[in-house]
Amino acid sequence: MARALVTGSTGFVGRHLAKQLVQEGDEVVCLVRDAELAAKVLPPQCNLVLGNLSDEDALNRAVENCDRVYHLAGATKALHKSTLFAVNYHGTRALLTACLERSNPPVTVLVSSLAAAGPSDGIKGRTESDPPLPVSHYGKSKLLGEQVACEFRDEIPITIVRPPIVLGPGDRDGLELFRTIWKLGLHFVPGLRPTHISWIFVQDLVDALICACKSGRRLDADGNGIYFVAGQESVPYADLGTVIGEVLGARARIVRNPHTAIWAIAALSELKTAITRRPNIMSFDKAREANAGSWTCDTSRFESETSFRPSVNLRDGLRQTAEWYREHGWL
């Protein structure tokens, strides 16, 4: 039986991963900031360590006797960009430092993002050998987290996984997309030219992370140990809205927005954030990504070096997500 630490365990992907690890018989440790929330969303078998990535004592207690670490904790939105770097860069360094202090450092899976690599050239997906070109502060902070991992690669067995947009039950960031189509019958598409996206269903991502931990290659000086993972196929972003409409039983009219409109929407969102002091996902940072074109990745390296194959197609994944939203009163 493995002892696995999951950071970010109360987040969308983290809670799915913790549940799967418990089901597989692992002893699961979760570093959590909110014990009350953790008690609601995590399996009761999880061992909770209260703290965060800036708490050295909590990190040391969390990694103690662990032979696997899944590092999912991260900031995707914030009032100030400094928070993105504090969590995604400095937080990663703090965790790896705690791992290094173990006599037998645990195998560590760092969950990064396609945003760290940057946008792609249309349908042709980015590969691990392409030089990273992030366009957002978020992407740059995740890339710095990867660079920190590379600093520790000779002492800690580390694998980096870069997922694209993640879909599935419990996803709050994707909820607005469903709501807009359900209530207004509209799907807003950035840019006037067709763009494509890679995506992955949350359960497939969980399976990919476990597979990367068990059988993936580790970081080395030759660039091995970094993987893109994604679902069965990339799709035009416009088609994403069309399929959501179909699984909801609603017609989704495609509305293409010029880049200036995306910036205007982001400006209004930033104004709301300034007033409410609550960060919104549709920020200037997200506008940079939305206006950058396609976001696709090539997963052939991961699929050739491991046994992983995505099992959920787009329609089934979106149908499961929509059903979950309805069952829980989110739609």
C-alpha positions in Angstrom: 0.0 0.0 0.0 1.4 3.4 -1.0 1.2 6.5 1.1 0.4 9.4 -1.2 0.2 13.1 -0.5 -2.2 15.2 -2.5 -1.9 19.0 -2.5 -4.9 20.9 -3.8 -7.1 18.0 -2.7 -10.2 20.1 -2.2 -10.0 21.5 -5.7 -11.9 20.2 -8.7 -9.3 17.7 -9.9 -7.8 17.1 -6.5 -10.9 15.7 -4.9 -11.4 13.3 -7.8 -7.8 12.1 -7.5 -8.0 11.7 -3.7 -11.2 9.6 -4.1 -9.6 7.4 -6.8 -6.4 6.8 -4.7 -8.5 5.8 -1.7 -10.5 3.4 -3.9 -7.2 1.8 -5.1 -6.2 1.2 -1.5 -3.6 3.9 -1.0 -3.1 5.7 2.3 -3.9 9.3 1.3 -2.7 12.4 3.0 -4.2 15.8 2.1 -2.7 19.2 2.7 -5.7 21.4 3.2 -6.4 25.0 4.1 -10.0 24.5 5.1 -10.7 21.5 7.3 -14.4 22.0 7.2 -14.5 22.0 3.4 -12.2 19.0 3.3 -14.5 17.1 5.5 -17.4 17.7 3.1 -15.7 16.9 -0.2 -13.0 14.3 0.6 -13.4 10.6 1.6 -13.3 10.1 5.3 -10.3 7.8 5.0 -8.1 10.8 4.0 -5.6 12.0 6.6 -5.8 15.8 6.8 -2.9 18.1 7.5 -4.0 21.7 8.0 -1.7 24.2 6.3 -0.6 25.6 3.0 2.4 25.8 0.8 4.0 28.6 2.8 3.8 26.6 6.0 7.1 24.8 6.4 6.0 22.7 9.4 2.8 21.6 7.7 4.7 20.6 4.6 7.1 18.5 6.6 4.3 16.8 8.4 2.4 16.2 5.1 5.3 14.6 3.3 6.5 12.5 6.2 6.6 8.8 5.2 5.1 9.5 1.8 6.4 7.6 -1.2 4.3 9.5 -3.7 3.3 13.2 -4.0 0.8 14.6 -6.4 1.2 18.4 -6.4 -2.0 19.9 -7.7 -2.2 23.0 -5.4 -2.0 26.2 -7.5 -3.5 29.5 -8.2 -5.4 30.0 -11.4 -6.8 33.5 -10.6 -5.9 36.1 -8.1 -6.4 39.8 -7.2 -2.7 40.4 -8.0 -0.3 38.5 -10.3 2.1 38.3 -7.4 -0.2 35.7 -5.8 0.1 33.5 -8.9 3.9 33.4 -8.6 3.8 33.1 -4.8 1.8 29.9 -5.1 2.8 28.3 -8.4 6.5 29.1 -8.2 7.5 29.7 -4.5 5.0 27.1 -3.3 6.4 24.5 -5.6 9.9 25.2 -4.3 8.8 24.9 -0.7 7.1 21.6 -1.3 10.1 20.1 -3.1 12.4 21.4 -0.4 10.3 19.4 2.1 10.5 16.3 -0.1 14.2 16.7 -0.4 14.6 16.6 3.4 13.2 13.0 3.4 15.8 10.2 3.6 14.1 8.7 0.6 12.4 11.5 -1.4 9.0 10.5 -2.8 8.1 10.2 -6.5 6.5 13.5 -7.3 4.0 14.4 -10.0 3.9 18.1 -10.7 0.6 19.1 -12.3 1.4 22.0 -14.6 -0.6 23.3 -17.5 -0.7 23.7 -21.3 -0.7 27.4 -20.4 3.0 27.0 -19.4 3.8 25.9 -22.9 1.7 28.5 -24.7 -0.7 28.4 -27.6 -0.4 26.2 -30.7 -0.3 26.6 -34.4 -3.9 25.7 -35.2 -4.8 22.0 -35.1 -1.1 21.0 -34.9 -0.5 20.5 -31.2 2.4 21.6 -29.2 5.0 18.9 -28.4 7.3 18.6 -25.3 10.3 19.6 -27.5 8.8 22.9 -28.5 10.2 25.9 -26.5 7.7 27.2 -24.0 6.0 30.5 -24.9 3.4 31.3 -22.3 1.3 34.4 -22.9 -0.3 34.9 -19.5 1.0 35.6 -16.0 -0.6 32.3 -15.0 1.3 30.4 -17.7 4.5 32.1 -16.8 4.1 31.2 -13.1 3.4 27.6 -14.0 6.5 27.5 -16.2 8.6 28.8 -13.3 7.2 26.0 -11.2 8.4 23.5 -13.9 11.8 25.2 -13.8 12.0 24.8 -10.1 11.2 21.1 -10.5 14.1 20.8 -13.0 16.4 22.2 -10.3 15.5 19.2 -8.0 15.5 16.5 -10.7 18.9 15.0 -9.6 17.7 14.5 -6.1 13.9 13.8 -6.4 12.2 11.6 -9.0 9.8 14.1 -10.6 7.4 13.9 -13.6 5.6 17.0 -15.0 2.1 16.6 -16.5 0.7 19.5 -18.6 -3.1 19.1 -19.0 -5.3 21.4 -21.2 -8.8 22.6 -20.1 -10.3 20.0 -17.8 -14.0 19.2 -18.0 -16.2 17.2 -15.6 -18.5 17.0 -12.6 -17.8 19.7 -10.0 -16.0 22.1 -12.4 -16.9 25.6 -11.3 -14.8 27.4 -13.9 -16.7 25.6 -16.7 -20.1 26.2 -15.2 -20.5 29.6 -16.7 -20.1 28.2 -20.1 -23.0 25.8 -19.5 -25.2 28.5 -17.9 -24.7 30.9 -20.8 -25.9 28.3 -23.3 -28.7 27.0 -21.0 -30.1 30.4 -20.1 -29.2 32.5 -23.2 -28.7 30.0 -25.9 -25.4 31.7 -26.7 -21.8 30.4 -27.0 -19.2 33.2 -27.2 -16.1 32.3 -29.2 -13.0 34.5 -29.0 -11.7 35.8 -32.3 -13.1 35.8 -35.8 -11.1 32.9 -37.1 -11.7 29.3 -36.1 -9.6 28.0 -33.2 -9.1 24.6 -31.8 -8.6 23.3 -28.2 -7.4 20.2 -26.5 -9.4 19.1 -23.5 -9.5 16.2 -21.0 -12.2 14.7 -18.9 -11.4 14.8 -15.2 -11.5 11.1 -14.6 -9.1 10.6 -17.5 -6.8 13.2 -16.0 -6.9 11.4 -12.7 -6.0 8.1 -14.5 -3.2 9.9 -16.3 -1.7 11.3 -13.1 -1.6 7.9 -11.5 -0.1 6.4 -14.6 2.5 9.1 -14.7 3.4 8.4 -11.1 3.7 4.6 -11.5 5.2 4.3 -15.0 6.1 7.7 -16.4 9.7 8.7 -17.0 11.4 11.2 -14.6 12.9 14.5 -15.4 16.4 14.4 -16.7 18.9 16.6 -18.6 17.6 15.4 -22.0 14.1 16.8 -21.5 12.4 13.5 -20.5 9.7 13.3 -17.8 7.5 16.1 -19.2 4.2 15.1 -20.7 1.2 16.6 -22.4 -2.1 14.7 -21.7 -5.4 15.3 -23.3 -8.7 13.7 -24.4 -9.4 11.7 -27.5 -9.4 14.6 -30.0 -9.0 18.3 -30.2 -12.1 20.2 -31.3 -13.0 23.6 -32.7 -13.9 25.8 -29.8 -17.2 26.6 -31.5 -18.0 22.9 -31.6 -17.6 22.7 -27.8 -20.6 25.0 -27.4 -22.6 23.2 -30.0 -22.2 19.8 -28.1 -22.9 21.4 -24.8 -26.2 22.7 -26.2 -27.1 19.3 -27.5 -26.5 17.5 -24.2 -28.5 20.3 -22.5 -31.3 20.1 -25.0 -30.7 23.8 -25.9 -29.6 25.4 -29.2 -26.3 27.2 -28.9 -25.9 30.1 -31.3 -22.3 30.8 -32.0 -21.3 34.4 -31.3 -17.8 35.3 -32.5 -16.2 38.1 -30.6 -13.3 40.2 -32.0 -10.3 40.6 -29.8 -11.3 44.1 -28.8 -14.6 42.7 -27.4 -12.7 40.2 -25.4 -10.5 43.0 -23.9 -13.7 45.0 -23.1 -15.3 42.0 -21.4 -12.2 41.5 -19.4 -12.1 45.1 -18.4 -15.6 44.9 -17.0 -14.7 41.8 -15.1 -11.6 43.4 -13.7 -13.8 46.4 -12.5 -16.1 43.9 -10.8 -13.1 42.3 -9.2 -11.8 45.6 -7.9 -15.2 46.4 -6.3 -15.9 43.0 -4.8 -12.3 42.1 -4.1 -13.1 38.6 -5.4 -11.0 37.4 -8.4 -12.9 36.4 -11.6 -11.7 33.9 -14.1 -12.4 36.2 -17.0 -9.5 38.6 -16.3 -7.0 40.4 -18.5 -4.8 37.4 -17.9 -7.4 35.1 -19.3 -8.1 37.5 -22.2 -4.4 37.1 -23.2 -5.0 33.4 -23.5 -8.3 33.7 -25.2 -6.9 36.1 -27.9 -3.8 33.9 -28.5 -5.5 31.5 -30.9 -5.6 27.7 -30.6 -4.6 25.6 -27.5 -3.8 22.1 -28.6 -1.2 19.6 -27.6 0.3 16.4 -29.0 0.0 13.5 -26.5 1.9 10.9 -28.5 4.9 10.9 -26.1 2.8 10.0 -23.0 0.8 7.4 -24.8 4.0 5.7 -26.3 5.8 5.7 -22.9 2.9 4.6 -20.7 -0.2 2.5 -21.0 -2.5 5.5 -20.7 -5.3 6.0 -23.2 -8.2 8.4 -22.7 -11.5 6.6 -22.3 -14.1 9.4 -22.4 -15.2 11.2 -25.6 -16.3 14.8 -25.6 -20.0 14.2 -25.8 -20.1 11.7 -23.0 -17.9 13.8 -20.8 -20.1 16.9 -21.4 -23.3 14.8 -20.8 -21.9 13.6 -17.5 -20.9 17.1 -16.5 -24.4 18.5 -17.4 -26.1 15.8 -15.5 -24.0 16.5 -12.4 -24.7 20.2 -12.6 -28.5 19.5 -12.7 -28.4 17.0 -9.9 -26.7 19.4 -7.7 -28.8 22.4 -8.6 -26.1 24.3 -10.4 -28.1 24.7 -13.5 
